[in-house]
């Protein structure tokens, strides 16, 4: 096993859900790539045409504050610029602008983690659909069972409320 290999947990712990997208922040990526955040940002700004809004966006002040509150720490320090958030496509594009061997290797690992997350979400969705199908079947079975019991109740009521029938045919008299 390669000693430079990062565990999936390290990478997945740095994936956030912002603006309904899975993203990674510039500072986390820079740490993983073993480069300075300002160097990563510089490369992105020099190649900004490679990073449309669906690949990369800057956090708003409110988003940044919410994220800092989630960490419960202000150790991020005084940043002059708001963090950049990179989607899976943006991270793939980063490999073309941050061209160190470490960045390329880590990028491959990150893309694999994103792919696994997507697969887990797909598996989860199919499980939810199967559970809903089972619920529908159970609901129908419950309705059918209730119907059977109501028919049985009706039959029992009819049996209890019937008047004795008049016998027809040969009668024996025991008075003789």
Secondary structure as UniProt FT lines:
FT   TURN            3..4
FT   HELIX           8..12
FT   TURN            13..14
FT   STRAND          15..18
FT   TURN            19..20
FT   STRAND          21..25
FT   HELIX           26..33
FT   HELIX           37..46
FT   HELIX           48..50
FT   TURN            53..55
FT   STRAND          56..58
FT   HELIX           61..71
FT   TURN            75..76
FT   STRAND          84..86
FT   HELIX           88..97
FT   HELIX           101..160
//
